[in-house]
């Protein structure tokens, strides 16, 4: 089951009680920094690690999953069905009206359609990192997104293979 964590202190408590996360390093599993960003002057990163709940993806400050910000978010145990949950998201770091959404995908999903006219390329997890052979995606949704050019936001993003054919979500 995907666990969507909200922001701020609630996220920290949810992380500790639901996902087995820790606010201090000793209990924190090894994590992999997938990407680093700066938005609105705030440094943040997308991290991944394995827990008893499965694969976890979190948006954190540069100190990693052990640090929590008002905008921190994350999820663990991504499911393969819409009812179970297969992506996560939260407030865009530095912008209380923007969002960042992300999730893992099977290795053959080279892109994901997030709006009727918007397809985002996916990125493979680093080889040798201990993470599954898979890919991930993320989108920063600024306030007012999507625009007319982006098309209509899809309630269920659709993974696509390199030929543009639909790919099923996978449990992680």
Number of C-alpha atoms within 10 A of each C-alpha: 18 23 22 23 23 21 19 15 14 12 22 25 15 19 25 13 11 16 20 15 20 18 15 10 13 8 11 16 16 13 18 18 20 17 13 14 13 11 12 9 10 13 14 23 21 22 21 28 21 19 16 10 17 18 20 26 29 27 32 25 22 17 10 20 31 19 15 20 16 17 23 26 29 31 30 31 24 27 20 18 13 11 9 14 21 27 28 25 24 23 23 25 28 16 15 13 12 16 18 18 19 21 24 29 31 21 18 17 28 23 25 23 19 23 21 15 15 15 17 16 17 22 19 19 21 15 10 8 14 13 17 18 15 20 21 23 20 21 15 17 15 15 13 8 16 17 12 9 11 14 14 15 16 13 9 13 16 18 25 24 16 11 9 14 11 15 18 15 22 15 19 22
